[in-house]
Amino acid sequence: MNSGFVYNHDAEVAQWLADGVEGVEQFSPPYVAFGYVRDGRLVAAALFNEWNGSNIEISIRTEGAIRRDFMRACYVYCFEEIGATRVTAKVRRSNKHSAQVVSKLGFTFEATLKHYFGSFRRDDALVFRLLKSDQPKFMRS
């Protein structure tokens, strides 16, 4: 496959995602992960875990810009397929770029978890949430 979505390869997609996230060696199951392949190589991945019947956590890694159809697939999975009422994203305080990206994707800043990723202020987690009612622009077009 040259380009398109990759499903049912959760472990491989999760490892590719973990390899690109500072401080994460691997994700602990259970989780669901899917990716996007361009020119025969993985360029985007989303991993969903910590499902509690209402909230699901998302971790995303991309090389380059996030494709609208990729984010649409994430939204559909969370809100339509499993029926989540919210999606939570945690971003390391020192990762300003990711904080900007999740905001542009429609997530709202909610809280700071002190020393979540380590013992320094830069290791705080910024918690963002997306509710189905906060439908982002990419779902309306």
C-alpha positions as CSV (number, residue, x, y, z in Angstrom):
1,M,0.0,0.0,0.0
2,N,1.4,3.4,-1.0
3,S,-1.0,5.6,0.9
4,G,-4.0,5.2,3.2
5,F,-5.2,4.1,6.6
6,V,-3.7,1.2,8.5
7,Y,-6.0,-0.7,10.8
8,N,-5.6,-3.9,12.9
9,H,-1.8,-3.5,13.4
10,D,-2.2,-1.9,16.8
11,A,1.1,-3.1,18.3
12,E,3.2,-1.9,15.3
13,V,1.5,1.5,15.1
14,A,1.7,1.9,18.9
15,Q,5.4,1.2,18.8
16,W,6.0,3.7,16.0
17,L,4.0,6.3,18.0
18,A,5.9,5.6,21.2
19,D,9.3,5.8,19.4
20,G,8.4,9.5,18.6
21,V,7.1,10.6,22.0
22,E,9.6,11.8,24.6
23,G,9.6,9.7,27.7
24,V,7.4,6.9,26.3
25,E,9.0,3.5,25.7
26,Q,5.8,1.7,25.0
27,F,2.1,2.0,25.6
28,S,0.4,-0.6,27.9
29,P,-2.6,-2.5,26.5
30,P,-5.5,-2.4,26.1
31,Y,-5.5,0.1,23.4
32,V,-6.6,0.7,19.8
33,A,-4.3,2.3,17.3
34,F,-4.4,3.2,13.7
35,G,-2.1,4.9,11.3
36,Y,-1.7,6.6,8.0
37,V,0.8,5.5,5.4
38,R,2.2,7.7,2.7
39,D,4.7,6.5,0.1
40,G,4.8,3.1,1.9
41,R,5.8,4.5,5.3
42,L,3.9,5.4,8.4
43,V,3.5,9.2,8.8
44,A,0.7,9.5,11.4
45,A,-0.7,7.4,14.3
46,A,-3.4,7.8,16.8
47,L,-3.6,5.6,19.9
48,F,-6.7,5.4,22.1
49,N,-6.6,4.0,25.7
50,E,-7.8,4.5,29.2
51,W,-11.4,4.0,28.1
52,N,-13.8,4.3,31.1
53,G,-17.1,4.1,29.3
54,S,-17.3,7.9,28.9
55,N,-13.8,9.3,28.3
56,I,-11.0,8.0,26.2
57,E,-7.4,9.3,26.0
58,I,-5.7,10.0,22.7
59,S,-2.1,10.1,21.8
60,I,-1.1,11.4,18.4
61,R,2.2,11.5,16.4
62,T,2.5,12.9,12.9
63,E,5.4,13.7,10.6
64,G,4.2,16.9,8.9
65,A,0.8,18.4,8.9
66,I,-2.2,16.5,10.3
67,R,-4.5,15.4,7.5
68,R,-8.1,16.4,7.9
69,D,-9.3,12.9,7.0
70,F,-7.0,11.5,9.7
71,M,-8.5,13.7,12.4
72,R,-12.0,13.0,11.0
73,A,-11.3,9.3,11.5
74,C,-10.2,9.9,15.1
75,Y,-13.4,11.9,15.8
76,V,-15.6,9.3,14.2
77,Y,-13.9,6.5,16.2
78,C,-14.3,8.3,19.5
79,F,-17.7,9.8,19.3
80,E,-19.6,7.6,16.8
81,E,-18.1,4.1,17.0
82,I,-17.5,3.8,20.8
83,G,-19.8,6.5,22.0
84,A,-17.4,8.6,24.1
85,T,-18.7,11.8,25.6
86,R,-15.2,13.3,25.7
87,V,-11.6,12.8,24.5
88,T,-8.6,13.7,26.7
89,A,-5.2,14.7,25.4
90,K,-2.3,15.2,27.8
91,V,0.6,17.3,26.5
92,R,4.0,17.8,28.2
93,R,4.3,21.5,29.2
94,S,7.6,21.8,27.4
95,N,6.0,20.7,24.1
96,K,4.5,24.0,23.0
97,H,4.0,22.9,19.4
98,S,1.7,20.0,20.5
99,A,-0.3,22.2,22.8
100,Q,-0.9,24.6,19.8
101,V,-1.9,21.7,17.6
102,V,-4.5,20.2,19.9
103,S,-6.0,23.7,20.4
104,K,-6.3,24.1,16.6
105,L,-8.0,20.7,16.5
106,G,-10.8,21.9,18.7
107,F,-9.5,20.8,22.1
108,T,-10.0,23.1,25.1
109,F,-7.4,23.5,27.9
110,E,-8.8,22.1,31.1
111,A,-6.1,21.6,33.8
112,T,-2.4,21.2,34.7
113,L,-1.2,18.0,36.3
114,K,1.9,19.0,38.2
115,H,5.0,16.8,37.7
116,Y,2.9,14.3,35.7
117,F,5.9,13.3,33.4
118,G,8.7,14.0,35.9
119,S,9.9,16.1,38.7
120,F,10.3,19.5,36.9
121,R,7.8,22.2,35.9
122,R,8.5,21.4,32.2
123,D,7.3,17.9,33.0
124,D,3.8,19.1,34.0
125,A,1.0,17.7,31.8
126,L,-1.4,20.1,30.2
127,V,-4.8,18.4,30.0
128,F,-7.0,19.2,27.0
129,R,-10.5,17.9,26.3
130,L,-12.7,17.6,23.3
131,L,-16.5,17.1,23.7
132,K,-18.7,15.9,21.0
133,S,-20.6,19.2,21.3
134,D,-17.3,21.1,20.6
135,Q,-17.5,19.8,17.0
136,P,-14.4,21.1,15.3
137,K,-14.4,22.8,11.9
138,F,-12.9,19.8,10.1
139,M,-16.0,17.8,11.0
140,R,-18.4,20.4,9.5
141,S,-16.8,20.6,6.1
